Amino acid sequence: MPRLILASRNVHKAKEIATILGNQFTVQTLANFPAAPEVVEDGETFAANAVKKAVEIAAWLNGQALGQARPDLVLADDSGLAVDALGGEPGVRSARYAGDEGNAPDTANNAKLLHKMDGIPERQRGAQFQCVLALIALGQAAQATMFDGICRGTIARAQTGKGGFGYDPLFIPEGHTESFAELGSVVKNEISHRARALAKLAEHFIEG
């Protein structure tokens, strides 16, 4: 079974990815490699950030004497929320929307988004979650294979639900009347932006 390391220390994201991929891969995170460098996500697009993370983590791993602990693949994810009425905000700044430097708490990010959406009518509250994955095989040329996924929906007027993370309490996916935080992980992992990108990744291995 291929051993895949996610170029992230985000435990919520790692758990979601491992659940969606099921038993096709053994999934690890950078928590298994505490000396791995922090990658500065300064790209202007999700794709740029995903590639940068995958390339830098792959280069670091290739320089380590890991033996049997060496993963086979590095997977980097960059994802976020793009709101139509805000010109695509928060976009690549989704995790740090309410912060000056570094990630901000989910509660602060959600509060800022609700404030900026105040007074915007229902028909103009469209948004989409976007995910871009970059996959690199260790020991080979650092050429990333890309996969993407989008989930359209709308921004609610108040947070609902206790599940999920990030903007899940505010995002109502198309075809539903409840937020991701209310729908729960089973439904989310079938229709989310990340699920759609990961489905393309899994199909890539089947075809290969």
N, C-alpha and C positions, 0 to 999 in steps of 0.2 A: 504494500500500500504506500503510495507516495507520501513523503513527509513534507508538509507545507508549513512555513512560518509566516505569520501575519506581521507585517512591518508596523506594528502598533502595540501600545500598552493599554489600549482602551478595552477593558474587560467586557463591557456591554457589547461592543462591536464584535469582539472575538467570539463570544458565546453565540451571538446571532449567526455569524458566518459558519461556525462549526455545526450548529443545528441545521442550517440550510443545506450544507454539503453532505451531511449525514456520514455514512461510513466509507465514502469514496477517498478520503484523505485523513491522515493523522495531522491534526491542526495544533500548532504551538503559537505562542506569542513571544514578544521580546522580553516578557517576564522570565523566560527560560534563559535569556542571555543578558543579564543585567549590565554588562559592560558595553553593550551596543550603543552607538552614538545616538543623540537626539538629532533628528533631521528637521531643519528649519523649513517650514512649509510656506515659502514666499512666492509661489507660483501664482499667476493670475487666472488660471483655470484649474478645474478638478484634475484634468489629464496631466497637466504639468506637475502638480503636487504628487500625484500617484506615481508617476515615472521617477521623479526625484527620490521619493522614499524607497522605491524598489531598487533603484540603481545603487544608492548609497548603502543600504543594508546588505545587498548582495555583495558589494565590494568589500565591506567589512567582514562578512562571514567567510568569503573566499580567502581572506588573509589570516584566518584563525586556524589553529590546529585542533579541530573539533573531533576528528576521528569518526566513530560511529554515531556521534551526536549531530553530525552535519545534516541539515535539512536538504531536501531535494529541490525545493522551490521556495521562492520568496513571492509573497502576494502583498501588494500595497493597495490600499483603498483610500480614495478621497471622495467625500460625498457631502451633500448639504442640501439646503432648502433654497429655492429660487422663487420669489414672489413676483408675480406679473406687475402688480401696481407699484412695486418699489424698484422697478427696473432691474430685477434679478437679485436684489438683496434678500438675505444676507450672503448668499453664494458661498465663495471659498472662505468667507469669514464666519460661517455658520456657528462654529464652536466657540468663537471669540467675539461674537457680535456685540456683546455688552461690555467687553473688556478692552483696555488699552493695550495690554500685552498679555499673551497667553490665553488659554481657554477661560471662559467665564462660566459660572454655574448655570445649569439649565433654567433655573427659575428666573435669573436675571435676563438671559437671552429671550425667553418667552415673554417676559414683561416688556422688554424693549420692542419686540415685534408687535405685540398687542397695542402698544402706545402708537407706533407708527401707522398701524392699520385702523386706528380709531376714525370713525366716520366714513370709511370706505364701504360702499354698498355691496350687497351679496354678489351681484353679477360681476363685480370687479375684484373679487377676492380669490381668484384663481392662483394656483401655485403648483410647483412640482418638486419632489425630491429627486435628486440626481446622484448617480453613483458611477464612478469610473474605477476600474480595477487594472492594475499593471502587474503582470506575471513574468518572472524571470527564473530560468533554470540555473541553478548554481553550477559553477565549473564551466560554463559556456560563455560566449560573448554576451555582454550585458544588453541584449536586445529584448525590449519588453513587448509582450503580447497584450493587447488592450481589449477590454470588455466594458460595456456600459449598460446602464439601465435607468429608466425614468418611470416615476409613478405620479400621475396627475391627481390633483385634488383641489380642495379649497381650505382657506384659513378660517377657523371658527372665531367667534367673538369672545370666547372664554375657554379656559382650559377645562378639559373633561377627562376622566379616567385616571387610573393609578399605575398602569403598566407602561412599558417602553421606556424611552429616554429621549433626551434632546427635545425636538419640537413635536414629538408624538402626541402630546395632549391637545395640540392646536390644529393638527392636520387631519382633515377628513378626506380619505381617498375616494376617487370616483366610484360610483356604484354603491356607496355606503352612506349611512347617516350618522355613524359614530366615528370618533377619532381613533387613530392607531392605538392610543393608550387605553381605549375602551375595548377595541376589537380583540386585543390580546396577541400573543406571539405566534400562535398557530396561523391565524389569518394573515398577520403581517408578513410572516415568512413565506407566504405563498404569492403575495402581490406587491411587495415592496420593491423599491428601486434596486436595493442590494440583492434581493432574491432574483430579480430579472437579470442582473449582471452576472451573478453566480451561476445561473442556469446556462448562460452562454459559455461560461468557463467550463462547466461540467460537460457540455456538449462538445466543446473543443477537444477534450480528452477522449471522449467516446469516438469521435471522428478520426482522431489521430491514431 
